[in-house]
Amino acid sequence: MFINCYNINTPLGSYNPDCAVVFQNDTRVYFVAETKSSTVTGERRSKENLKIECGRKHFK
């Protein structure tokens, strides 16, 4: 199940990647994923691609 557990501020507005919380023993592990209808950059709106790039930089 994916939930909204991150709200990342970008110059283009807020970005909310999909994520799931998984427990390994007593440790909480976050799994962050982008679930768009296409994995092809050219098939997504440019604003969405820029927000995804901001999200990548946020988690580095």
VENJOWO-V776384 format. One line per field, one symbol per residue. ss: DSSP state (h for helix, s for strand, l for the rest). phi: phi as a letter, one per 30 degrees, with the letter a starting at -180 (. if undefined). psi: psi as a letter, one per 30 degrees, with the letter a starting at -180 (. if undefined). A space follows every 50 residues. Layout:
ss->???
phi->???
psi->???
This chain:
ss->llsllllsssllsssllsssssssllssssssslllllllhhhllhhhhh hhhhhhhhhl
phi->.cbccbbcdbdcjdbbddabcbcchccdbcccbcccdbcdedccdddddd dddddddddd
psi->kkljgkjkklfgalkilklkkkkjcgkkkkjklkilfkfjefflkeeeee eeeeeeeef.
